[in-house]
Amino acid sequence: MRLLVTGGCGFIGSNFILHVLEKEKDIQIVNLDSLTYAGNAENLSSISGNQRYTFIQGTINDPETVENAMTGIGAVVHFAAESHVDKSITGPLIFTQTNVLGTHLLLETARKKKIPRFVHVSTDEVYGSLERNGGLFTEQTPLAPNSPYSASKAASDMLVRSYFHTFKFPGTITRCSNNYGPLQFPEKLIPLLITNLMENKRIPIYGKGENIRDWLHVRDHCSAIFTVLQKGREGEVYNIGGLNEWTNIDIAREILRLMGKDESYIEYVVDRPGHDFRYAIDASKIMGRLGWKPAYTFENGLAETVAWYRENEAWWRPLKERNSSWKRL
Ligand SMILES: NC(=O)c1ccc[n+]([C@@H]2O[C@H](COP(=O)([O-])OP(=O)(O)OC[C@H]3O[C@@H](n4cnc5c(N)ncnc54)[C@H](O)[C@@H]3O)[C@@H](O)[C@H]2O)c1
């Protein structure tokens, strides 16, 4: 089977490609990625000579590129997106262009080419925000996105849904909680904290650090997406998460502890506008119906992630230097 992965040079896409090539011996992968600031071909340097891997540098917004990339393809797993909430506040239009219009072009091309399977990788952020004791997001929770990022993801989810209902398009949607692990761009919370501490810099925490996120190791997300690709039903949504809720301040404390630093490194900064308070995922559907479960404990996964960033300074330092204007640094 030839699998088209979009956005395969990003954090989750590159982990997914490595995961699939390691575990499955008869799958070939074509990776379509435009290499935005968040895309890094270095993430996949270990497989550059692999006969089962092909890289196409191009955008999901270009009809000819997408048409060519889908030739001979048996399934699409769609990761390509603008993914950073803070950037969607300072420059939102590209989020609509990539996440909505790009996804629409992929759907339309896949429909015309009769591609038999399409997994759309979405996010729990489309559900909006929960109260501290307000239950969990299920697949039935109404969509209520609050940032331009989550609104663009929700819009793309609605297009996938409409293609299933209108055209019987074989699309399935996954909605995952926050990911952490190796190869995550150092603008996101966990790698930002680890790399700042390695540089002996302070670590910025929004507001009072009380916002709650539900963290899942990226390789667990990848195994869940692959399970959905194999066994998920067309037209369905599957939530993915590990029942692992943490306040941002407790994550910061845990990373400080793992790195042998004290709390004087914490710097509270002005909160993000419209900051969602809590995300938490009910993943009982994918666990019960498809038999998926996470393999990592947070304790092991976080310690391993700290070790990975310590060992891979040559990977993250140039990315951080090129993007030194980030608001959160
Ligand atoms: N990171 C998380 O915690 C998380 C959680 C749930 C869902 N998701 C979703 O998973 C997907 C991947 O997230 P990520 O964290 O790996 O993102 P990322 O920002 O690390 O990677 C995105 C990739 O998409 C590529 N890309 C962007 N625009 C493109 C375009 N027009 N054409 C082709 N490629 C393009 C980039 O070059 C990059 O390689 C996204 O759709 C995101 O919404 C992420």
The ligand as a Gaussian input file, in Angstrom:
#p B3LYP/6-31G(d) Opt

LIG

0 1
 N        0.855000      19.195000      18.351000
 C       -0.215000      18.789000      19.009000
 O       -0.222000      18.717000      20.237000
 C       -1.461000      18.382000      18.235000
 C       -2.509000      17.802000      18.940000
 C       -3.652000      17.384000      18.244000
 C       -3.702000      17.553000      16.876000
 N       -2.676000      18.137000      16.204000
 C       -2.788000      18.260000      14.733000
 O       -1.817000      17.393000      14.182000
 C       -1.315000      17.940000      12.956000
 C        0.190000      18.022000      13.020000
 O        0.574000      18.845000      14.122000
 P        2.110000      19.141000      14.436000
 O        2.195000      19.521000      15.857000
 O        2.952000      18.042000      13.903000
 O        2.323000      20.431000      13.538000
 P        3.675000      21.095000      13.006000
 O        3.409000      22.558000      12.970000
 O        4.834000      20.578000      13.781000
 O        3.822000      20.532000      11.531000
 C        2.990000      20.935000      10.468000
 C        3.650000      20.491000       9.168000
 O        2.779000      20.855000       8.090000
 C        3.574000      21.438000       7.061000
 N        2.730000      22.372000       6.297000
 C        2.188000      23.536000       6.740000
 N        1.503000      24.123000       5.736000
 C        1.602000      23.291000       4.663000
 C        1.105000      23.342000       3.339000
 N        0.362000      24.371000       2.898000
 N        1.396000      22.322000       2.494000
 C        2.146000      21.270000       2.916000
 N        2.657000      21.177000       4.162000
 C        2.388000      22.176000       5.017000
 C        4.708000      22.147000       7.784000
 O        5.814000      22.381000       6.922000
 C        5.005000      21.150000       8.901000
 O        5.945000      20.184000       8.465000
 C       -1.991000      19.299000      12.781000
 O       -3.040000      19.143000      11.863000
 C       -2.513000      19.635000      14.165000
 O       -3.688000      20.406000      14.080000
 C       -1.564000      18.550000      16.858000

